Amino acid sequence: MAVKKKITFEITVFNDLKELESTEAELLNRAVAVRENAYAPYSDFKVGAAVLLENGEIVTGNNQENASYPSGLCAERVAIFYAGAKFPGVQIKTIAISAASANHKVDSPAAPCGNCRQSISEYEFKQKKPIKLLLMGEVGDIIQCNSIADILPLGFNSTFLK
Ligand code: THU
């Protein structure tokens, strides 16, 4: 017999950076700062990502666009791939993301795209420990997600390849 199941998850919404604990506020500030260095001449949409590792290191990245559009890469993947390259095997605690547009004020949190969710999920699955996300626009609320799996339910992972 068919069974209906409900998938739910919790987020925390902060109204202001001041409501975050200092390490996390600093991480978001790093995402905001690195956002400005994004190379986004085609979309004018700049994203910054700051990855906090278990060893206390912070690795940052921003979106890098290309005249051949699909060859560009999102900020989140630039940052986590850089973290994986620089600190292989070191666990990821938190990723802070901030987005801004030259065309309008981004006043709600920008969540990672599907490809980035999948890429972040690879690391979360590998380390068997949730990766926390802190999401912000230019202004407005900040959303905290406790795990990437929450925003990628029924995800694909390496167990299917065994
Ligand atoms: N972008 C990111 O960097 N992260 C996301 O999660 C969504 C989109 C970038 C890709 C592209 O350079 C620009 O934003 C517009 O899609």
Backbone and ligand atoms as CSV (ligand in chain L), in Angstrom:
chain,resi,resn,atom,element,x,y,z
A,1,MET,N,N,0.836,-1.200,0.000
A,1,MET,CA,C,0.000,0.000,0.000
A,1,MET,C,C,0.877,1.259,0.000
A,2,ALA,N,N,0.443,2.211,-0.766
A,2,ALA,CA,C,1.236,3.452,-0.822
A,2,ALA,C,C,1.214,4.170,0.529
A,3,VAL,N,N,2.362,4.683,0.894
A,3,VAL,CA,C,2.481,5.400,2.163
A,3,VAL,C,C,2.891,6.831,1.863
A,4,LYS,N,N,2.185,7.766,2.428
A,4,LYS,CA,C,2.583,9.162,2.234
A,4,LYS,C,C,3.507,9.572,3.361
A,5,LYS,N,N,4.614,10.220,3.005
A,5,LYS,CA,C,5.545,10.687,4.031
A,5,LYS,C,C,5.771,12.167,3.830
A,6,LYS,N,N,5.929,12.860,4.938
A,6,LYS,CA,C,6.174,14.295,4.859
A,6,LYS,C,C,7.642,14.562,5.211
A,7,ILE,N,N,8.301,15.360,4.407
A,7,ILE,CA,C,9.679,15.736,4.723
A,7,ILE,C,C,9.668,17.183,5.198
A,8,THR,N,N,10.140,17.396,6.402
A,8,THR,CA,C,10.154,18.767,6.924
A,8,THR,C,C,11.552,19.116,7.405
A,9,PHE,N,N,11.842,20.392,7.479
A,9,PHE,CA,C,13.113,20.805,8.086
A,9,PHE,C,C,12.949,22.179,8.703
A,10,GLU,N,N,13.878,22.467,9.609
A,10,GLU,CA,C,13.810,23.725,10.347
A,10,GLU,C,C,14.877,24.699,9.873
A,11,ILE,N,N,14.528,25.960,9.843
A,11,ILE,CA,C,15.542,26.991,9.610
A,11,ILE,C,C,15.462,27.989,10.764
A,12,THR,N,N,16.525,28.758,10.925
A,12,THR,CA,C,16.472,29.860,11.885
A,12,THR,C,C,16.590,31.155,11.095
A,13,VAL,N,N,15.729,32.099,11.398
A,13,VAL,CA,C,15.767,33.378,10.692
A,13,VAL,C,C,16.240,34.459,11.662
A,14,PHE,N,N,17.303,35.137,11.279
A,14,PHE,CA,C,17.825,36.254,12.073
A,14,PHE,C,C,17.469,37.554,11.348
A,15,ASN,N,N,17.133,38.567,12.119
A,15,ASN,CA,C,16.792,39.859,11.502
A,15,ASN,C,C,18.007,40.731,11.259
A,16,ASP,N,N,19.084,40.386,11.951
A,16,ASP,CA,C,20.255,41.258,11.897
A,16,ASP,C,C,21.518,40.443,12.179
A,17,LEU,N,N,22.614,40.860,11.563
A,17,LEU,CA,C,23.919,40.206,11.793
A,17,LEU,C,C,24.288,40.177,13.278
A,18,LYS,N,N,23.815,41.191,14.008
A,18,LYS,CA,C,24.152,41.300,15.433
A,18,LYS,C,C,23.570,40.142,16.251
A,19,GLU,N,N,22.562,39.464,15.686
A,19,GLU,CA,C,21.948,38.337,16.419
A,19,GLU,C,C,22.775,37.054,16.309
A,20,LEU,N,N,23.756,37.054,15.408
A,20,LEU,CA,C,24.580,35.856,15.228
A,20,LEU,C,C,25.736,35.861,16.223
A,21,GLU,N,N,26.243,34.666,16.544
A,21,GLU,CA,C,27.429,34.640,17.398
A,21,GLU,C,C,28.614,35.168,16.579
A,22,SER,N,N,29.643,35.674,17.282
A,22,SER,CA,C,30.660,36.473,16.594
A,22,SER,C,C,31.378,35.726,15.462
A,23,THR,N,N,31.685,34.441,15.638
A,23,THR,CA,C,32.388,33.683,14.580
A,23,THR,C,C,31.539,33.641,13.308
A,24,GLU,N,N,30.247,33.487,13.500
A,24,GLU,CA,C,29.379,33.357,12.328
A,24,GLU,C,C,29.123,34.705,11.673
A,25,ALA,N,N,29.026,35.749,12.473
A,25,ALA,CA,C,28.874,37.091,11.919
A,25,ALA,C,C,30.125,37.446,11.114
A,26,GLU,N,N,31.283,37.043,11.642
A,26,GLU,CA,C,32.528,37.332,10.938
A,26,GLU,C,C,32.585,36.562,9.616
A,27,LEU,N,N,32.102,35.327,9.653
A,27,LEU,CA,C,32.102,34.505,8.434
A,27,LEU,C,C,31.216,35.147,7.348
A,28,LEU,N,N,30.061,35.634,7.762
A,28,LEU,CA,C,29.173,36.302,6.797
A,28,LEU,C,C,29.809,37.595,6.279
A,29,ASN,N,N,30.479,38.299,7.158
A,29,ASN,CA,C,31.168,39.515,6.710
A,29,ASN,C,C,32.256,39.193,5.684
A,30,ARG,N,N,32.904,38.043,5.871
A,30,ARG,CA,C,33.921,37.624,4.889
A,30,ARG,C,C,33.256,37.329,3.538
A,31,ALA,N,N,32.065,36.725,3.590
A,31,ALA,CA,C,31.331,36.444,2.345
A,31,ALA,C,C,30.939,37.743,1.649
A,32,VAL,N,N,30.512,38.709,2.435
A,32,VAL,CA,C,30.139,40.023,1.877
A,32,VAL,C,C,31.358,40.684,1.240
A,33,ALA,N,N,32.496,40.633,1.934
A,33,ALA,CA,C,33.706,41.294,1.433
A,33,ALA,C,C,34.191,40.648,0.134
A,34,VAL,N,N,34.207,39.317,0.097
A,34,VAL,CA,C,34.747,38.626,-1.084
A,34,VAL,C,C,33.781,38.698,-2.271
A,35,ARG,N,N,32.528,38.935,-1.988
A,35,ARG,CA,C,31.497,39.110,-3.013
A,35,ARG,C,C,31.901,40.210,-3.998
A,36,GLU,N,N,32.494,41.252,-3.467
A,36,GLU,CA,C,32.872,42.393,-4.311
A,36,GLU,C,C,33.899,42.017,-5.371
A,37,ASN,N,N,34.686,40.965,-5.136
A,37,ASN,CA,C,35.710,40.543,-6.102
A,37,ASN,C,C,35.176,39.566,-7.140
A,38,ALA,N,N,33.870,39.303,-7.113
A,38,ALA,CA,C,33.296,38.372,-8.093
A,38,ALA,C,C,33.539,38.910,-9.504
A,39,TYR,N,N,33.671,37.989,-10.446
A,39,TYR,CA,C,33.781,38.370,-11.848
A,39,TYR,C,C,32.435,38.040,-12.485
A,40,ALA,N,N,31.557,39.039,-12.529
A,40,ALA,CA,C,30.175,38.798,-12.972
A,40,ALA,C,C,29.716,39.854,-13.967
A,41,PRO,N,N,30.488,40.041,-15.081
A,41,PRO,CA,C,30.135,41.106,-16.033
A,41,PRO,C,C,28.862,40.818,-16.816
A,42,TYR,N,N,28.420,39.567,-16.857
A,42,TYR,CA,C,27.254,39.219,-17.670
A,42,TYR,C,C,25.952,39.303,-16.893
A,43,SER,N,N,25.980,38.887,-15.632
A,43,SER,CA,C,24.745,38.904,-14.838
A,43,SER,C,C,24.666,40.126,-13.926
A,44,ASP,N,N,25.814,40.729,-13.637
A,44,ASP,CA,C,25.871,41.806,-12.641
A,44,ASP,C,C,25.351,41.329,-11.283
A,45,PHE,N,N,25.401,40.028,-11.093
A,45,PHE,CA,C,24.933,39.421,-9.840
A,45,PHE,C,C,26.158,38.818,-9.159
A,46,LYS,N,N,26.566,39.433,-8.068
A,46,LYS,CA,C,27.799,39.004,-7.407
A,46,LYS,C,C,27.484,38.192,-6.156
A,47,VAL,N,N,28.167,37.071,-6.030
A,47,VAL,CA,C,27.955,36.196,-4.876
A,47,VAL,C,C,29.304,35.938,-4.205
A,48,GLY,N,N,29.289,35.956,-2.881
A,48,GLY,CA,C,30.494,35.629,-2.113
A,48,GLY,C,C,30.191,34.462,-1.195
A,49,ALA,N,N,31.168,33.577,-1.020
A,49,ALA,CA,C,30.994,32.438,-0.114
A,49,ALA,C,C,32.222,32.312,0.767
A,50,ALA,N,N,31.999,32.060,2.047
A,50,ALA,CA,C,33.102,31.879,2.994
A,50,ALA,C,C,32.888,30.556,3.721
A,51,VAL,N,N,33.900,29.716,3.662
A,51,VAL,CA,C,33.815,28.361,4.218
A,51,VAL,C,C,34.649,28.292,5.499
A,52,LEU,N,N,33.994,27.936,6.601
A,52,LEU,CA,C,34.711,27.760,7.868
A,52,LEU,C,C,35.017,26.283,8.050
A,53,LEU,N,N,36.306,25.982,8.234
A,53,LEU,CA,C,36.743,24.592,8.391
A,53,LEU,C,C,36.927,24.244,9.863
A,54,GLU,N,N,36.947,22.945,10.127
A,54,GLU,CA,C,37.104,22.422,11.481
A,54,GLU,C,C,38.424,22.900,12.126
A,55,ASN,N,N,39.442,23.148,11.312
A,55,ASN,CA,C,40.731,23.608,11.848
A,55,ASN,C,C,40.771,25.128,12.056
A,56,GLY,N,N,39.623,25.798,11.882
A,56,GLY,CA,C,39.549,27.242,12.121
A,56,GLY,C,C,39.857,28.103,10.913
A,57,GLU,N,N,40.355,27.469,9.847
A,57,GLU,CA,C,40.677,28.238,8.632
A,57,GLU,C,C,39.390,28.675,7.928
A,58,ILE,N,N,39.459,29.829,7.268
A,58,ILE,CA,C,38.339,30.301,6.444
A,58,ILE,C,C,38.831,30.398,4.997
A,59,VAL,N,N,38.102,29.767,4.100
A,59,VAL,CA,C,38.446,29.802,2.681
A,59,VAL,C,C,37.294,30.500,1.957
A,60,THR,N,N,37.619,31.425,1.074
A,60,THR,CA,C,36.559,32.191,0.412
A,60,THR,C,C,36.557,31.999,-1.103
A,61,GLY,N,N,35.429,32.337,-1.716
A,61,GLY,CA,C,35.313,32.269,-3.171
A,61,GLY,C,C,34.177,33.145,-3.639
A,62,ASN,N,N,34.164,33.410,-4.935
A,62,ASN,CA,C,33.072,34.209,-5.509
A,62,ASN,C,C,32.779,33.692,-6.910
A,63,ASN,N,N,31.653,34.128,-7.491
A,63,ASN,CA,C,31.302,33.582,-8.803
A,63,ASN,C,C,32.221,34.123,-9.891
A,64,GLN,N,N,32.543,33.242,-10.820
A,64,GLN,CA,C,33.457,33.536,-11.918
A,64,GLN,C,C,32.730,33.212,-13.217
A,65,GLU,N,N,32.350,34.265,-13.934
A,65,GLU,CA,C,31.559,34.049,-15.149
A,65,GLU,C,C,32.449,33.919,-16.384
A,66,ASN,N,N,31.809,33.595,-17.496
A,66,ASN,CA,C,32.539,33.348,-18.730
A,66,ASN,C,C,31.661,33.758,-19.915
A,67,ALA,N,N,32.293,34.244,-20.996
A,67,ALA,CA,C,31.545,34.618,-22.199
A,67,ALA,C,C,30.761,33.414,-22.730
A,68,SER,N,N,31.308,32.231,-22.512
A,68,SER,CA,C,30.551,31.000,-22.780
A,68,SER,C,C,29.875,30.658,-21.449
A,69,TYR,N,N,28.653,31.122,-21.280
A,69,TYR,CA,C,28.000,31.146,-19.961
A,69,TYR,C,C,28.174,29.891,-19.104
A,70,PRO,N,N,27.932,28.680,-19.654
A,70,PRO,CA,C,28.010,27.491,-18.782
A,70,PRO,C,C,29.410,27.212,-18.250
A,71,SER,N,N,30.425,27.868,-18.822
A,71,SER,CA,C,31.790,27.627,-18.332
A,71,SER,C,C,32.086,28.364,-17.032
A,72,GLY,N,N,31.212,29.262,-16.632
A,72,GLY,CA,C,31.406,29.970,-15.363
A,72,GLY,C,C,31.103,29.065,-14.186
A,73,LEU,N,N,31.409,29.549,-12.990
A,73,LEU,CA,C,31.154,28.741,-11.786
A,73,LEU,C,C,30.620,29.627,-10.656
A,74,CYS,N,N,29.696,29.052,-9.874
A,74,CYS,CA,C,29.115,29.758,-8.726
A,74,CYS,C,C,30.136,29.921,-7.613
A,75,ALA,N,N,29.870,30.920,-6.785
A,75,ALA,CA,C,30.735,31.230,-5.645
A,75,ALA,C,C,30.913,30.036,-4.706
A,76,GLU,N,N,29.806,29.340,-4.436
A,76,GLU,CA,C,29.850,28.243,-3.466
A,76,GLU,C,C,30.819,27.158,-3.897
A,77,ARG,N,N,30.769,26.830,-5.222
A,77,ARG,CA,C,31.654,25.763,-5.689
A,77,ARG,C,C,33.100,26.234,-5.792
A,78,VAL,N,N,33.301,27.499,-6.177
A,78,VAL,CA,C,34.674,28.024,-6.184
A,78,VAL,C,C,35.252,27.879,-4.770
A,79,ALA,N,N,34.449,28.245,-3.774
A,79,ALA,CA,C,34.940,28.226,-2.384
A,79,ALA,C,C,35.152,26.809,-1.854
A,80,ILE,N,N,34.193,25.911,-2.048
A,80,ILE,CA,C,34.397,24.569,-1.457
A,80,ILE,C,C,35.456,23.765,-2.209
A,81,PHE,N,N,35.565,23.983,-3.514
A,81,PHE,CA,C,36.616,23.263,-4.253
A,81,PHE,C,C,37.990,23.802,-3.841
A,82,TYR,N,N,38.042,25.083,-3.612
A,82,TYR,CA,C,39.299,25.687,-3.131
A,82,TYR,C,C,39.643,25.127,-1.750
A,83,ALA,N,N,38.622,25.008,-0.889
A,83,ALA,CA,C,38.847,24.439,0.456
A,83,ALA,C,C,39.338,22.992,0.339
A,84,GLY,N,N,38.709,22.228,-0.555
A,84,GLY,CA,C,39.110,20.826,-0.740
A,84,GLY,C,C,40.517,20.707,-1.298
A,85,ALA,N,N,40.882,21.678,-2.147
A,85,ALA,CA,C,42.218,21.647,-2.748
A,85,ALA,C,C,43.289,22.058,-1.750
A,86,LYS,N,N,42.958,23.040,-0.924
A,86,LYS,CA,C,43.955,23.594,0.005
A,86,LYS,C,C,44.054,22.788,1.296
A,87,PHE,N,N,42.900,22.316,1.770
A,87,PHE,CA,C,42.875,21.569,3.040
A,87,PHE,C,C,42.156,20.240,2.837
A,88,PRO,N,N,42.762,19.330,2.067
A,88,PRO,CA,C,42.067,18.074,1.773
A,88,PRO,C,C,41.762,17.296,3.051
A,89,GLY,N,N,40.547,16.784,3.150
A,89,GLY,CA,C,40.188,15.946,4.293
A,89,GLY,C,C,39.791,16.714,5.538
A,90,VAL,N,N,39.956,18.025,5.554
A,90,VAL,CA,C,39.550,18.807,6.737
A,90,VAL,C,C,38.038,19.063,6.643
A,91,GLN,N,N,37.336,18.788,7.725
A,91,GLN,CA,C,35.879,18.896,7.703
A,91,GLN,C,C,35.395,20.344,7.555
A,92,ILE,N,N,34.248,20.480,6.933
A,92,ILE,CA,C,33.632,21.801,6.737
A,92,ILE,C,C,32.556,21.989,7.794
A,93,LYS,N,N,32.637,23.097,8.510
A,93,LYS,CA,C,31.617,23.372,9.540
A,93,LYS,C,C,30.457,24.182,8.964
A,94,THR,N,N,30.794,25.309,8.372
A,94,THR,CA,C,29.757,26.271,7.956
A,94,THR,C,C,30.146,26.946,6.646
A,95,ILE,N,N,29.144,27.226,5.828
A,95,ILE,CA,C,29.371,28.038,4.619
A,95,ILE,C,C,28.434,29.239,4.679
A,96,ALA,N,N,29.013,30.424,4.616
A,96,ALA,CA,C,28.224,31.661,4.593
A,96,ALA,C,C,28.183,32.175,3.156
A,97,ILE,N,N,27.006,32.615,2.739
A,97,ILE,CA,C,26.812,33.051,1.344
A,97,ILE,C,C,26.078,34.385,1.328
A,98,SER,N,N,26.567,35.306,0.511
A,98,SER,CA,C,25.871,36.584,0.369
A,98,SER,C,C,25.830,36.983,-1.103
A,99,ALA,N,N,24.689,37.513,-1.539
A,99,ALA,CA,C,24.521,37.878,-2.945
A,99,ALA,C,C,24.097,39.334,-3.074
A,100,ALA,N,N,24.569,39.972,-4.163
A,100,ALA,CA,C,24.205,41.369,-4.438
A,100,ALA,C,C,24.061,41.562,-5.936
A,101,SER,N,N,23.181,42.458,-6.333
A,101,SER,CA,C,22.990,42.728,-7.751
A,101,SER,C,C,23.232,44.200,-8.035
A,102,ALA,N,N,23.768,44.472,-9.233
A,102,ALA,CA,C,23.955,45.865,-9.634
A,102,ALA,C,C,22.621,46.464,-10.076
A,103,ASN,N,N,21.626,45.611,-10.305
A,103,ASN,CA,C,20.350,46.065,-10.875
A,103,ASN,C,C,19.231,46.276,-9.871
A,104,HIS,N,N,19.347,45.626,-8.719
A,104,HIS,CA,C,18.316,45.797,-7.678
A,104,HIS,C,C,18.934,45.405,-6.339
A,105,LYS,N,N,18.301,45.850,-5.275
A,105,LYS,CA,C,18.783,45.507,-3.938
A,105,LYS,C,C,18.325,44.086,-3.591
A,106,VAL,N,N,19.262,43.183,-3.370
A,106,VAL,CA,C,18.882,41.817,-2.989
A,106,VAL,C,C,18.540,41.834,-1.498
A,107,ASP,N,N,17.228,41.752,-1.206
A,107,ASP,CA,C,16.789,41.922,0.180
A,107,ASP,C,C,16.256,40.637,0.817
A,108,SER,N,N,16.526,39.513,0.140
A,108,SER,CA,C,16.200,38.231,0.779
A,108,SER,C,C,17.376,37.274,0.565
A,109,PRO,N,N,17.526,36.293,1.445
A,109,PRO,CA,C,18.693,35.409,1.377
A,109,PRO,C,C,18.751,34.621,0.076
A,110,ALA,N,N,19.946,34.529,-0.492
A,110,ALA,CA,C,20.124,33.779,-1.737
A,110,ALA,C,C,20.582,32.366,-1.388
A,111,ALA,N,N,19.775,31.387,-1.758
A,111,ALA,CA,C,20.118,29.996,-1.455
A,111,ALA,C,C,20.923,29.402,-2.609
A,112,PRO,N,N,21.808,28.439,-2.315
A,112,PRO,CA,C,22.633,27.844,-3.373
A,112,PRO,C,C,21.787,27.181,-4.464
A,113,CYS,N,N,22.280,27.240,-5.705
A,113,CYS,CA,C,21.576,26.600,-6.820
A,113,CYS,C,C,21.661,25.078,-6.670
A,114,GLY,N,N,20.936,24.375,-7.500
A,114,GLY,CA,C,20.894,22.912,-7.416
A,114,GLY,C,C,22.261,22.257,-7.574
A,115,ASN,N,N,23.055,22.750,-8.527
A,115,ASN,CA,C,24.393,22.166,-8.719
A,115,ASN,C,C,25.261,22.366,-7.484
A,116,CYS,N,N,25.163,23.542,-6.873
A,116,CYS,CA,C,25.970,23.806,-5.666
A,116,CYS,C,C,25.485,22.948,-4.504
A,117,ARG,N,N,24.174,22.755,-4.388
A,117,ARG,CA,C,23.645,21.888,-3.321
A,117,ARG,C,C,24.243,20.491,-3.468
A,118,GLN,N,N,24.282,19.995,-4.706
A,118,GLN,CA,C,24.832,18.662,-4.944
A,118,GLN,C,C,26.322,18.621,-4.593
A,119,SER,N,N,27.047,19.657,-4.971
A,119,SER,CA,C,28.496,19.673,-4.702
A,119,SER,C,C,28.780,19.770,-3.209
A,120,ILE,N,N,28.023,20.607,-2.514
A,120,ILE,CA,C,28.227,20.734,-1.062
A,120,ILE,C,C,27.837,19.419,-0.389
A,121,SER,N,N,26.778,18.808,-0.894
A,121,SER,CA,C,26.290,17.556,-0.319
A,121,SER,C,C,27.330,16.430,-0.400
A,122,GLU,N,N,28.141,16.440,-1.439
A,122,GLU,CA,C,29.216,15.443,-1.575
A,122,GLU,C,C,30.130,15.487,-0.344
A,123,TYR,N,N,30.476,16.706,0.064
A,123,TYR,CA,C,31.386,16.863,1.214
A,123,TYR,C,C,30.683,16.509,2.521
A,124,GLU,N,N,29.417,16.908,2.613
A,124,GLU,CA,C,28.679,16.595,3.850
A,124,GLU,C,C,28.538,15.083,4.010
A,125,PHE,N,N,28.236,14.393,2.912
A,125,PHE,CA,C,28.074,12.939,2.963
A,125,PHE,C,C,29.398,12.275,3.336
A,126,LYS,N,N,30.467,12.775,2.753
A,126,LYS,CA,C,31.800,12.217,2.995
A,126,LYS,C,C,32.217,12.391,4.453
A,127,GLN,N,N,31.950,13.557,5.009
A,127,GLN,CA,C,32.418,13.822,6.383
A,127,GLN,C,C,31.435,13.330,7.452
A,128,LYS,N,N,30.266,12.905,7.043
A,128,LYS,CA,C,29.236,12.364,7.956
A,128,LYS,C,C,28.905,13.325,9.086
A,129,LYS,N,N,28.977,14.603,8.784
A,129,LYS,CA,C,28.643,15.632,9.767
A,129,LYS,C,C,27.983,16.789,9.015
A,130,PRO,N,N,26.880,17.311,9.530
A,130,PRO,CA,C,26.168,18.350,8.786
A,130,PRO,C,C,27.004,19.605,8.537
A,131,ILE,N,N,26.782,20.180,7.375
A,131,ILE,CA,C,27.386,21.479,7.052
A,131,ILE,C,C,26.298,22.522,7.217
A,132,LYS,N,N,26.584,23.499,8.067
A,132,LYS,CA,C,25.603,24.561,8.314
A,132,LYS,C,C,25.715,25.630,7.222
A,133,LEU,N,N,24.583,26.226,6.865
A,133,LEU,CA,C,24.584,27.294,5.857
A,133,LEU,C,C,24.051,28.576,6.468
A,134,LEU,N,N,24.678,29.682,6.148
A,134,LEU,CA,C,24.174,31.003,6.539
A,134,LEU,C,C,23.961,31.786,5.259
A,135,LEU,N,N,22.724,32.184,5.000
A,135,LEU,CA,C,22.373,32.785,3.712
A,135,LEU,C,C,21.888,34.208,3.885
A,136,MET,N,N,22.385,35.084,3.024
A,136,MET,CA,C,22.002,36.491,3.129
A,136,MET,C,C,22.024,37.152,1.753
A,137,GLY,N,N,21.191,38.173,1.570
A,137,GLY,CA,C,21.278,39.003,0.373
A,137,GLY,C,C,22.273,40.124,0.666
A,138,GLU,N,N,21.883,41.332,0.237
A,138,GLU,CA,C,22.703,42.507,0.594
A,138,GLU,C,C,22.222,43.075,1.923
A,139,VAL,N,N,20.910,43.048,2.083
A,139,VAL,CA,C,20.260,43.526,3.301
A,139,VAL,C,C,19.164,42.520,3.663
A,140,GLY,N,N,18.563,42.708,4.812
A,140,GLY,CA,C,17.418,41.861,5.180
A,140,GLY,C,C,17.796,40.654,6.014
A,141,ASP,N,N,16.833,39.745,6.116
A,141,ASP,CA,C,16.993,38.578,6.982
A,141,ASP,C,C,18.176,37.697,6.601
A,142,ILE,N,N,18.614,36.954,7.595
A,142,ILE,CA,C,19.655,35.944,7.402
A,142,ILE,C,C,19.006,34.607,7.748
A,143,ILE,N,N,19.173,33.632,6.876
A,143,ILE,CA,C,18.611,32.304,7.146
A,143,ILE,C,C,19.729,31.333,7.472
A,144,GLN,N,N,19.516,30.582,8.534
A,144,GLN,CA,C,20.447,29.503,8.866
A,144,GLN,C,C,19.778,28.161,8.571
A,145,CYS,N,N,20.457,27.335,7.779
A,145,CYS,CA,C,20.024,25.943,7.551
A,145,CYS,C,C,21.023,25.059,8.283
A,146,ASN,N,N,20.535,24.019,8.920
A,146,ASN,CA,C,21.423,23.204,9.747
A,146,ASN,C,C,22.191,22.146,8.972
A,147,SER,N,N,21.734,21.860,7.768
A,147,SER,CA,C,22.391,20.819,6.969
A,147,SER,C,C,22.043,21.025,5.504
A,148,ILE,N,N,22.997,20.747,4.631
A,148,ILE,CA,C,22.702,20.866,3.198
A,148,ILE,C,C,21.653,19.824,2.789
A,149,ALA,N,N,21.635,18.687,3.497
A,149,ALA,CA,C,20.660,17.629,3.164
A,149,ALA,C,C,19.226,18.147,3.316
A,150,ASP,N,N,19.025,19.106,4.222
A,150,ASP,CA,C,17.685,19.671,4.404
A,150,ASP,C,C,17.161,20.316,3.123
A,151,ILE,N,N,18.070,20.975,2.390
A,151,ILE,CA,C,17.605,21.664,1.178
A,151,ILE,C,C,17.893,20.862,-0.091
A,152,LEU,N,N,18.336,19.619,0.105
A,152,LEU,CA,C,18.477,18.690,-1.029
A,152,LEU,C,C,17.920,17.332,-0.595
A,153,PRO,N,N,16.607,17.295,-0.315
A,153,PRO,CA,C,16.034,16.029,0.131
A,153,PRO,C,C,16.060,14.984,-0.979
A,154,LEU,N,N,16.104,13.730,-0.583
A,154,LEU,CA,C,16.165,12.600,-1.521
A,154,LEU,C,C,17.363,12.740,-2.465
A,155,GLY,N,N,18.462,13.211,-1.941
A,155,GLY,CA,C,19.649,13.485,-2.763
A,155,GLY,C,C,20.343,12.227,-3.250
A,156,PHE,N,N,21.145,12.423,-4.258
A,156,PHE,CA,C,21.945,11.325,-4.823
A,156,PHE,C,C,23.321,11.359,-4.175
A,157,ASN,N,N,23.809,10.175,-3.772
A,157,ASN,CA,C,25.158,10.127,-3.197
A,157,ASN,C,C,25.861,8.841,-3.594
A,158,SER,N,N,27.091,8.707,-3.125
A,158,SER,CA,C,27.968,7.632,-3.586
A,158,SER,C,C,27.457,6.222,-3.256
A,159,THR,N,N,26.534,6.106,-2.310
A,159,THR,CA,C,26.045,4.757,-1.967
A,159,THR,C,C,25.362,4.090,-3.173
A,160,PHE,N,N,24.808,4.926,-4.059
A,160,PHE,CA,C,24.135,4.362,-5.228
A,160,PHE,C,C,25.126,3.762,-6.234
A,161,LEU,N,N,26.365,4.121,-6.114
A,161,LEU,CA,C,27.366,3.689,-7.087
A,161,LEU,C,C,28.077,2.409,-6.663
A,162,LYS,N,N,27.751,1.879,-5.491
A,162,LYS,CA,C,28.447,0.687,-4.993
A,162,LYS,C,C,27.899,-0.563,-5.672
L,1,THU,N1,N,25.396,32.236,-8.633
L,1,THU,C1,C,26.189,31.867,-7.577
L,1,THU,O1,O,27.377,32.212,-7.537
L,1,THU,N2,N,25.630,31.135,-6.606
L,1,THU,C2,C,24.332,30.716,-6.581
L,1,THU,O2,O,23.952,29.961,-5.696
L,1,THU,C3,C,23.393,31.187,-7.595
L,1,THU,C4,C,24.004,31.862,-8.764
L,1,THU,C5,C,25.996,33.024,-9.704
L,1,THU,C6,C,26.168,32.298,-11.003
L,1,THU,C7,C,26.173,33.430,-11.990
L,1,THU,O3,O,27.485,33.946,-12.076
L,1,THU,C8,C,25.291,34.486,-11.353
L,1,THU,O4,O,25.178,34.138,-9.980
L,1,THU,C9,C,23.887,34.569,-11.951
L,1,THU,O5,O,23.284,33.322,-11.987
